[in-house]
C-alpha cells in the first residue's frame, strides 16, 4: 500500500482502507489499540486525532510513516484540497 497523505482526510481514508484490508471493524481495531470505536471513526473521517492515537493505529496495522519533499503540482494549493 502506498498513499500520498496531504490532509487529515487523506490520512483517514488510507487508515480506513488498511483497516478494512486487515479484515477489522472499527470496534475490533479500537479494542486492539485501547481506543474507543468513536475515536477510530473520527480518525478515519479526518476529524483530527493526537499523534499518539495516529501512531497506535499505524503500528497495529503494521504501517510506517515516510516523509518526502512535496512534489510539484501545477494546480494552486487551494484546488488540491
For each residue, the residues with C-beta under 8 A, 3 or more apart:
1: 14 17 18 21 63
2:
3: 10 13 14 17
4: 10
5: 10 11 14
6: 10 70 80 81
7: 10 11 46 81
8: 11 12 46 47 48
9: 12 13 45 46
10: 3 4 5 6 7 13 14 46
11: 5 7 8 14 15 43 46 54
12: 8 9 15 16 43 44 45 46 47
13: 3 9 10 16 17 44 46
14: 1 3 5 10 11 17 18
15: 11 12 18 19 43 44 57 58 61
16: 12 13 19 20 44
17: 1 3 13 14 20 21
18: 1 14 15 21 22 61 63
19: 15 16 22 24 26 29 40 44 57 61
20: 16 17 23 24
21: 1 17 18
22: 18 19 61
23: 20
24: 19 20 28 29 32
25: 28 29
26: 19 29 30 37 40 41 44
27: 30 31 37 40
28: 24 25 31 32
29: 19 24 25 26 32 33 35 40 57 60 61
30: 26 27 33 34 35 36 37 39 40
31: 27 28 34
32: 24 28 29 60
33: 29 30 40 56 57 60
34: 30 31 56
35: 29 30 39 40 53 56 57
36: 30 39 40
37: 26 27 30 40 41
38: 41 42
39: 30 35 36 42 43 49 53
40: 19 26 27 29 30 33 35 36 37 43 44 57
41: 26 37 38 44 45
42: 38 39 45 47 48 49
43: 11 12 15 39 40 46 47 48 49 53 54 57
44: 12 13 15 16 19 26 40 41
45: 9 12 41 42
46: 7 8 9 10 11 12 13 43
47: 8 12 42 43
48: 8 42 43
49: 39 42 43 53 54
50: 53 54
51: 54 55
52: 55 56
53: 35 39 43 49 50 56 57
54: 11 43 49 50 51 57 58
55: 51 52 58 59
56: 33 34 35 52 53 59 60
57: 15 19 29 33 35 40 43 53 54 60 61
58: 15 54 55 61 63 64 65
59: 55 56 62 63
60: 29 32 33 56 57
61: 15 18 19 22 29 57 58
62: 59
63: 1 18 58 59
64: 58
65: 58
66:
67:
68: 71
69:
70: 6 73
71: 68
72:
73: 70 77 80
74:
75: 79 80
76: 79 80
77: 73 80 81
78: 81
79: 75 76
80: 6 73 75 76 77
81: 6 7 77 78
